[in-house]
Amino acid sequence: MSFVPLTDLLKEAVQGKYAVGAFNCNNMEIVQAIIGAAEAEKAPVIVQASQGAIKYAGINYIVGLTRLAAESASVPVALHLDHGTSFDQVMQCIRSGFSSVMFDGSKLPVEENINITNQVLAAARPVGVSVEAELGKIGGTEDDITVDERDAMLTDPDEAKYFVSKTGVDALAVAIGTAHGIYKGEPKLDFARLTNIRSLVDTPIVLHGSSGVPDEAIKEAVTRGVSKINIDTNIREAFTGRCREVMAQKPEEIDPRKILGPAREAAMDIIREKIRLFGSSGKA
């Protein structure tokens, strides 16, 4: 099947009280691992590409690889832009065939964030593309987006209500204590804040920076209304970790298939684990 909008997947997730996994890709093997894991778990899945991934692989390769995988898959697949920070970047992804885009205006004043988000919605809605926005700042680093820990701000529930009322956005990423990248300690999520936000907005809630968050905290977040969970760092760790193992065991190996093949399997294993954790296994 071809790509489906994010709204289709999240509507089912809200009703079924589970979360759909959104997994970042950077190359062919990781695309294959994401789709292979979703197939094995019979789960809906979101393949994400960040601005950095698009710069690295090229937008046509990202779309082409993912579309080929989706067309041969028996599970629904969305292709989503993760953390688009400019209107032009978002438009490029819509024109190239993404079924969902994120405009990240979290660093902007709220009214400017609302204004550009509405411009994105005006362009995306007529062509059936879903739109995710972000409110509050999530710490850490993702590609060229860095938020210093001391400047990281949690999402204000009343501001979330106001933002959604002014945009009607399809999904809202909130900051409740997660961070991008590798955690220095165990993250402490503000579940009371999450519950408050969820009580004030009907829009599906997205949790970014979820790699390294304890399993029990993820389950609690899903119970409290998170419908989309982003994973990137855990995939990178599994993929590169297996590459290092193979090359350490066989330093004379020159066949990339014998290095990247096992790495693909390692990525698939961690993705399957996350899908089960999120409760979306068997939901396709």
Secondary structure, 3 states (H helix, E strand, C coil): CCCCCHHHHHHHHHHHCCCEEEEECCCHHHHHHHHHHHHHHCCCEEEEEEHHHHHHHCHHHHHHHHHHHHHCCCCCEEEEEEEECCHHHHHHHHHHCCCEEEECCCCCCHHHHHHHHHHHHHHHHHHCCEEEEEECCCEEEECCEEECHHHCCCCCHHHHHHHHHHHCCCEEEECCCCEECCCCCCCCCCHHHHHHHHHHCCCCEEECCCCCCCHHHHHHHHHCCEEEEEECHHHHHHHHHHHHHHHHHCCCCCCHHHHHHHHHHHHHHHHHHHHHHHCCCCCC
